[in-house]
């Protein structure tokens, strides 16, 4: 007996259908529910459960709170040439970011590059999802998203910037295995600090600070997460705020630090068309990947991994074997299903 | 007596003239020497002495070795719409990157964004220099450069990627104070490890590895530098190689790891025109900067700094008081001047 005995495993398509049903019953339109469920289950398939279906109860709550607007009609508010700026009117994050990715892709058809920024989105989820679409179409994708202060700004004792992530993807000759870098600008995922707390371990210096803004190695005392490599992480996060928020006329950090309410989020997707660069690109990306994988593993490591590779391997495993849902996630989804009168798939009850 | 007594201080314009004379005598054309000297002295002015005039003897050596080509005639080799790809034919790095910045700026006039990649450059120097030019013209600049393996790839014991830097700059309402993020993807500058070695101190885990590829806290044992935040730094560096090198048909990492010779370098500059985004951008960047500077300083810190701010303050100090040249740098420059029969400015002898 143990945690495993409380974990059920469910097929990804079944889970995606259930997720879409829950979102639909929670106020999303059918199309919004479908797009959002696909993004969430993609994260679960890749092992990024923190960005998977466990988010659904909060998304439904956000509809009730007016933080997600199912009636949103995203529209272009400005742009020029290869640049488009959209206002998502607080549409679900996956819907807004999918639209930005499609728009950037179309712009890159004409201009070699497309840059689509989208303001007033809600939670974007795992942003690797949006750049991977570009890579699977043979393009290079770059995505960034911005949200409210969640992380210490280097040199300050306060949360002054978000953990703003950046993702970059490039195609290889295998459409199922692009390179997909997807990283936050924080030193570490909050989940790792929580795991050390639960396990009674100390954490390395540089992960978090206590209530006085001092670095601590005691995970029970962590009040805020520190940026990746000090000024690099908080500086990069700040410049993502400039690119995704300030440029699009929806500043989040300045408003939040001045005491404003929840400012939502912003995102951007840039797409490059390798044919504009004139090279046999995916073959050369293969060569690069092979060279990296040929490096000697570090002591204690068995293999060298490419960006995104662990996720793709987990995706193959979970596509076959199903997605494990821990007790806490499952019970919260079942409670939501009961409340919204949504049918629960067999195997999940 | 001490290090200070061996340091002379020289006015920036005098130093820039001397630097240009040395480069000219070392084989650069007058224009190449002028562009390169301006970039090097900019780095000195900002306190980044490791990227300043101390590079000149190596640059002259690189001309002799054929690694810098003073006869280079950079030309466009491909492109489409907002994208241009140049081949710099091993022109001096500052010349190639200035050209890329100008080209990206012109493209952004027409398309809202310009993306100019330039292959076969030589050492680019402090890449904040190129994006700062965009910011001073009211644009947003993004630059990246790629070079040969210099840093451990996360999960490997070997140097598999470079310390590829990224720089992002945005204008404020003060043309002399844009935001300028300029960071490498390494955990720490090699100079900090050398300083700990000279000072007999230990270094934190995560900075470097020994000859066996194991992390060490003994700076005397460091054989290679580790990436910023493990997989984040090496993953970002790898994707910069994809964007700057693989896309432009001049792969560096795959070639170097296969035992090829010195592959030179590649770079890119992207420029965004805020007017395409339709917002009163510099004023909003000011607001963001003011909000960040209003955060409470960390314990032990007196102030919170914006990206690039320390460099601008140093620049103001050194513009007035002159640039300090330590004994080692000065003697190497004087030796080069003697060898090349270049007149040495008063105050430097």
Interface residues (C-beta under 8 A of the other chain):
Chain A: X77 X78 X79 X80 X81 X82 X83 X85 X110 X111 X112 X113 X115 X117 X140 X152 X153 X155 X156 X157 X158 X160 X161 X166 X168 X170 X179 X181 X183 X187 X204 X205 X206 X212 X213 X214 X228 X229 X231 X232 X233 X235 X236 X238 X239 X241 X242 X243 X246 X247 X248 X249 X251 X253 X254 X257 X258 X272 X273 X274 X275 X276 X277 X278 X279 X281 X284 X285 X287 X288 X290 X291 X292 X294 X295 X296 X297 X298 X299 X301 X303 X304 X305 X306 X307
Chain B: X77 X78 X79 X80 X81 X82 X83 X85 X110 X111 X112 X113 X115 X117 X140 X152 X153 X155 X156 X157 X158 X160 X161 X166 X168 X170 X179 X181 X183 X187 X204 X205 X206 X212 X213 X214 X228 X229 X231 X232 X233 X235 X236 X238 X239 X241 X242 X243 X246 X247 X248 X249 X251 X253 X254 X257 X258 X272 X273 X274 X275 X276 X277 X278 X279 X281 X284 X285 X287 X288 X290 X291 X292 X294 X295 X296 X297 X298 X299 X301 X303 X304 X305 X306 X307
